Amino acid sequence: MAFNAMDEVKKIIEDIQNGSPAPIYFLMGEEPYYIDRIADYIGKNILSEEEKGFNQMILYGKDVTVDEIISHAKRFPMMSEHPVIIVREAQHLSRTIENLQAYVEQPQLSTILVICYKYKSLDKRKKLIRSLRKSNAVIFESRKMYENQVSDWIRRVLLGSGYKISHKAAALLVEYLGTDLSRISNELEKLKGILPKGSEIDPGVIEMHIGISKDYNNFELKKAIAERDITRATRIIKYFAENPRENPFVMTVSLLNTFFSQLLQYHGLLDHSPKNVARALQINPYFVSEYQTAARNYSMKKVSRIISVLREMDLKGKGVGSPSLKQDDLLKELLHKIL
């Protein structure tokens, strides 16, 4: 899914570069990164700097009506081939966005109208979507990526720029930054600005330039627990207790809950081949061995008990049903109850 989105964006940009821009770009979906990327490319590359003053307009859904958008879109260009109208945050027009249908059916062919409809998608049954499909409009839907897809996305983005990244370093970035592609992209741009092309980004580079500890993080805690390495797990939670802002308890519990839920699913599989495990658990094949090790150390019954413990600790961490405990105490209790 992530790769398809990248390929779609590439095709849209290639068509523009080849002199075939569409009259309407309807960009929608839960993941704003690609929506912004397409809109920014159009805003920077269709018109020259001299042409932009008279022919390019940025509008915002909170501050404009659909009728005003149509009025601007129907303008003829001044000393340029195209007027470019970019409507950002168009999701704020959701109640009236259907009013755009009349324009979609008879667009001003010289105008390039870009609608950035973020964080959700238009209902496919709506007349507007059907009209967009019948016209020469480009409809792009940017779906949110699952956590297990983001590491591959990071590797592909870096490979396209002439860089490599280790599996562990990519996993660290996802664990620390989540699935926010814009935030991840900003960090990757920083790294590319520092490192020469051809470099491989490893956990040491991540620690040095982004500030994520390569040895003391939730990824390493999960691995230590999977291996029942009590000494290393204790050392990591001690570090977490000393650095609570960078290592919030709720994030630790959430990651462990995901891991043990997947481990429970692993126990229920009939086929434990790496390929099948990776597909069933939606994880990178590189990390299958971690689940194989954990399955040897934790029976299905133990895993079920640990999941109950994690739910209990999650509530405690939020101060529910008991006095608020310090992170140090919460982490010690968590580790004791798991191991």
Residue, then its C-alpha position, 0 to 999 in steps of 0.5 A: m500500500a505504501f509503495n503504491a502511494m509512492d508510485e502514484v505520486k511519482k506518476i502524478i509528478e511525471d505527468i506534470q513534468n511532461g506538460s500534462p497537468a490535470p485541471i483538478y487534483f482532488l487529494m484526500g486521505e488519512e495520511p497528509y504527507y503525500i497530499d502536502r507533497i503533491a500540493d507543494y510540488i504543484g505550487k513550486n513548479i507549474l508557474s515561474e516566480e514572475e507568474k505566481g504573483f498574478n496567477q497563483m492563489i492559496l486558499y484555506g477551507k476555514d476561510v473560504t466558501v465553495d462558491e468563492i473557490i469556483s469564482h477564483a477557478k473560473r478566472f482566466p490567466m494573466m500573462s501565463e498559461h495556467p492559474v493555479i488555485i490550491v485549497r488547503e485544509a479543504q476538509h473544513l468544507s466537508r458540509t458543502i464540498e458537494n457544491l463543487q460538483a457543478y464546476v467539476e462537470q464543466p471546469q475551466l480547462s486552463t485552471i489547475l485546481v488543487i483540493c487538499y482534503k486531509y485526514k479523511s476520504l470522501d464517501k465513494r458513493k457521493k456524486l462528487i466522486r463520480s463526477l470527478r471520475k468522469s472528468n479529467a480530474v486526478i483523484f489521489e487517496s493517501r491511506k494511513m500506513y501501519e507501523n510494520q509498513v513504515s520501516d520499509w517506507i523509510r528504507r525505500v525513501l532513503l534508497g531513492s536518495g542514495y542512502k541505506i539504513s539498517h533494519k534496527a535503525a529503521a525500527l528505532l525511528v518508527e518506535y520513537l517517531g511513530t507513523d507520522l511520515s512528515r515528522i519522519s521525513n523531516e528527521l531523514e532530511k536532517l540526516k541526509g544534510i549531515l551524511p555523505k551520499g552512500s552512507e548507511i544509517d545505523p543505530g549509532v548514527i540515529e543516537m548521535h544525530i537524532g538523540i534516540s539511545k541505541d541501547y536504552n529504548n523500548f525496542e531493546l526492552k522488548k528484545a530483552i524481555a523476549e529473551r528473558d534477559i533480566t539484567r539487561a531489562t533491569r538496566i533499561i528500565k532504570y534508564f527509563a526511570e531516570n529519563p521519564r520525559e523521553n520514555p513515557f510509561v504509557m508508550t512502553v506499556s503500549l508497545l509491550n501490549t502490542f508485542f505480547s498480543q502478536l505473540l499470542q497470535y503466534h502461538g495460535l498459528l499452525d504454520h510457524s515458517p518465517k514467511n507465514v509469521a511475518r504475513a500473519l503478524q504484519i511484521n518485518p521478516y527481519f524480526v520473526s526470530e524475536y517472536q520465535t525466541a519469545a514463544r520458547n520463553y513464554s507459553m500461551k498461558k503465560v502470554s495471556r496472563i501478561i496481557s492482563v498484567l499490561r492492561e492493569m499496569d496501563l490503568k495504574g500508569k494513568g492513575v486509575g483505581s490507585p494513587s498515582l505511582k512514580q514511573d520508577d515504581l511502575l516500571k519495577e512492578l511491570l518488569h516483576k509481573i512480566l518476568 
